Amino acid sequence: MASENSNKFPSFIYGTAWKEDATTDLVIKAVSAGFSAIDTANQPRHYQEHLVGKALLKLAGKGINREGLFLQSKFTPADGHDQRIPYDPSVNLTTQVRQSFESTLKNLHTDYLDSYLLHGPYSQPGLGDEDWEVWRAIEEIYNTGKAGVIGISNVNIMQLEILTEKAEVRPMVVQNRCFANRGWDREVREFCKANRIVYEGFSLLTANPFVLQNPEVRSIARDLGKTPEQVVFRFSLQAGMIPLTGTTSEQHMKEDLQVTDFKLRDGDVQLIEAITG
Ligand SMILES: NC(=O)c1ccc[n+]([C@@H]2O[C@H](COP(=O)([O-])OP(=O)(O)OC[C@H]3O[C@@H](n4cnc5c(N)ncnc54)[C@H](OP(=O)(O)O)[C@@H]3O)[C@@H](O)[C@H]2O)c1
């Protein structure tokens, strides 16, 4: 059951968005390279969750079992889908979440997830009735033990504060896009740290090309014999994040995982944290 697995959060997560037909092959390569955590979503527009499941079956055939992996997926509200909605959008939201979650379990050939996220709130800038109904449905899944931890993605600080204050089961994970020119999501990260919420960062490279070109970052990388991309991922670890990567290259898979093998000086972490453009 999920409860046995909920505390084995990985230090790096392999993301499966936008991989289409290559999903199965890339997940097998990522796990073979050393990733144990896989992020997906029941959102056919961007993720082929069933092809992640196909990879899991093949990996099981090679002796890599479900228990050794950390699986995370998401409930996506109807307006985040194209015509391929993996639940009946005419039923109430509680039922939509239940249907989506059951379909995720089927796609992934499992009876539990290590982590389950609301892909994004319905309301802006705070939370509305729809968000609360969906969160309660996610809490219910957590209470059955079928999700080790629950959380929310694409969330702003106001929404996170309200959810943490008022939810019966507080969010345990946040997954957000990290823009360097917005302080790498500093307010949300600091709130997560203070409230023992795991912070997962995505678009660390793609949202911040100027950081990879920054002369000081390149000099730090050169001195360490690492690439600027490795320096950014290492920075994210030392800043308290769990990074996501969706690399399609076996070489980059290895390089991404190697960021646990070296350390940046505190001054370098502060320097990268302060880069705004
Ligand atoms: N919750 C959400 O709404 C949301 C939104 C977006 C993404 N995500 C999750 O986050 C995952 C990652 O998405 P992302 O936006 O961070 O990144 P991404 O779109 O997967 O892109 C990663 C980019 O970085 C490059 N890269 C990775 N490691 C590298 C290295 N060591 N050296 C050089 N280049 C490297 C990759 O190129 P190569 O392929 O050539 O290595 C690729 O261009 C997604 O798959 C998904 O699971 C979630």
The ligand as an SDF file (V2000), in Angstrom:
LIG
                    3D

 48 52  0  0  0  0  0  0  0  0999 V2000
    2.6550   20.4680  -13.5710 N   0  0  0  0  0  0  0  0  0  0  0  0
    2.7530   21.0090  -14.7670 C   0  0  0  0  0  0  0  0  0  0  0  0
    1.8850   21.7810  -15.2110 O   0  0  0  0  0  0  0  0  0  0  0  0
    3.9650   20.7070  -15.6030 C   0  0  0  0  0  0  0  0  0  0  0  0
    4.2670   21.5300  -16.6960 C   0  0  0  0  0  0  0  0  0  0  0  0
    5.4290   21.2520  -17.4270 C   0  0  0  0  0  0  0  0  0  0  0  0
    6.2290   20.1750  -17.0960 C   0  0  0  0  0  0  0  0  0  0  0  0
    5.8840   19.3730  -16.0370 N   0  0  0  0  0  0  0  0  0  0  0  0
    6.6840   18.1740  -15.7080 C   0  0  0  0  0  0  0  0  0  0  0  0
    8.0540   18.4990  -15.7100 O   0  0  0  0  0  0  0  0  0  0  0  0
    8.7390   17.6390  -16.6370 C   0  0  0  0  0  0  0  0  0  0  0  0
    9.9480   18.3570  -17.1820 C   0  0  0  0  0  0  0  0  0  0  0  0
    9.5230   19.4540  -17.9600 O   0  0  0  0  0  0  0  0  0  0  0  0
   10.4680   20.7070  -18.1330 P   0  0  0  0  0  0  0  0  0  0  0  0
    9.5930   21.7840  -18.6740 O   0  0  0  0  0  0  0  0  0  0  0  0
   11.2140   20.9510  -16.8900 O   0  0  0  0  0  0  0  0  0  0  0  0
   11.5570   20.2540  -19.1280 O   0  0  0  0  0  0  0  0  0  0  0  0
   11.4570   19.5760  -20.5610 P   0  0  0  0  0  0  0  0  0  0  0  0
   10.4130   20.2410  -21.3880 O   0  0  0  0  0  0  0  0  0  0  0  0
   11.3850   18.1320  -20.3890 O   0  0  0  0  0  0  0  0  0  0  0  0
   12.8180   19.9840  -21.2020 O   0  0  0  0  0  0  0  0  0  0  0  0
   14.0460   19.6760  -20.6370 C   0  0  0  0  0  0  0  0  0  0  0  0
   15.0310   20.3240  -21.5840 C   0  0  0  0  0  0  0  0  0  0  0  0
   16.2860   20.3680  -20.9790 O   0  0  0  0  0  0  0  0  0  0  0  0
   17.2200   19.6780  -21.7850 C   0  0  0  0  0  0  0  0  0  0  0  0
   18.1480   19.0020  -20.8730 N   0  0  0  0  0  0  0  0  0  0  0  0
   17.8610   18.2250  -19.8080 C   0  0  0  0  0  0  0  0  0  0  0  0
   18.9840   17.8340  -19.1890 N   0  0  0  0  0  0  0  0  0  0  0  0
   20.0050   18.3730  -19.8890 C   0  0  0  0  0  0  0  0  0  0  0  0
   21.4020   18.3460  -19.7680 C   0  0  0  0  0  0  0  0  0  0  0  0
   21.9850   17.6510  -18.7760 N   0  0  0  0  0  0  0  0  0  0  0  0
   22.1590   19.0250  -20.6710 N   0  0  0  0  0  0  0  0  0  0  0  0
   21.5770   19.7310  -21.6620 C   0  0  0  0  0  0  0  0  0  0  0  0
   20.2470   19.7930  -21.8430 N   0  0  0  0  0  0  0  0  0  0  0  0
   19.4700   19.1270  -20.9680 C   0  0  0  0  0  0  0  0  0  0  0  0
   16.4310   18.7580  -22.6450 C   0  0  0  0  0  0  0  0  0  0  0  0
   17.0640   18.5270  -23.8700 O   0  0  0  0  0  0  0  0  0  0  0  0
   17.4320   17.0090  -24.3270 P   0  0  0  0  0  0  0  0  0  0  0  0
   16.1350   16.3000  -24.5120 O   0  0  0  0  0  0  0  0  0  0  0  0
   18.2020   17.2200  -25.5750 O   0  0  0  0  0  0  0  0  0  0  0  0
   18.2470   16.4610  -23.2060 O   0  0  0  0  0  0  0  0  0  0  0  0
   15.1470   19.5640  -22.8660 C   0  0  0  0  0  0  0  0  0  0  0  0
   15.2890   20.4770  -23.9190 O   0  0  0  0  0  0  0  0  0  0  0  0
    7.6680   17.2980  -17.6660 C   0  0  0  0  0  0  0  0  0  0  0  0
    7.9750   16.1410  -18.4020 O   0  0  0  0  0  0  0  0  0  0  0  0
    6.4920   17.0910  -16.7530 C   0  0  0  0  0  0  0  0  0  0  0  0
    6.5620   15.8190  -16.1460 O   0  0  0  0  0  0  0  0  0  0  0  0
    4.7780   19.6330  -15.2820 C   0  0  0  0  0  0  0  0  0  0  0  0
  1  2  1  0
  2  3  2  0
  2  4  1  0
  4  5  1  0
  4 48  2  0
  5  6  2  0
  6  7  1  0
  7  8  2  0
  8  9  1  0
  8 48  1  0
  9 10  1  0
  9 46  1  0
 10 11  1  0
 11 12  1  0
 11 44  1  0
 12 13  1  0
 13 14  1  0
 14 15  2  0
 14 16  1  0
 14 17  1  0
 17 18  1  0
 18 19  2  0
 18 20  1  0
 18 21  1  0
 21 22  1  0
 22 23  1  0
 23 24  1  0
 23 42  1  0
 24 25  1  0
 25 26  1  0
 25 36  1  0
 26 27  1  0
 26 35  1  0
 27 28  2  0
 28 29  1  0
 29 30  1  0
 29 35  2  0
 30 31  1  0
 30 32  2  0
 32 33  1  0
 33 34  2  0
 34 35  1  0
 36 37  1  0
 36 42  1  0
 37 38  1  0
 38 39  2  0
 38 40  1  0
 38 41  1  0
 42 43  1  0
 44 45  1  0
 44 46  1  0
 46 47  1  0
M  CHG  2   8   1  16  -1
M  END
$$$$
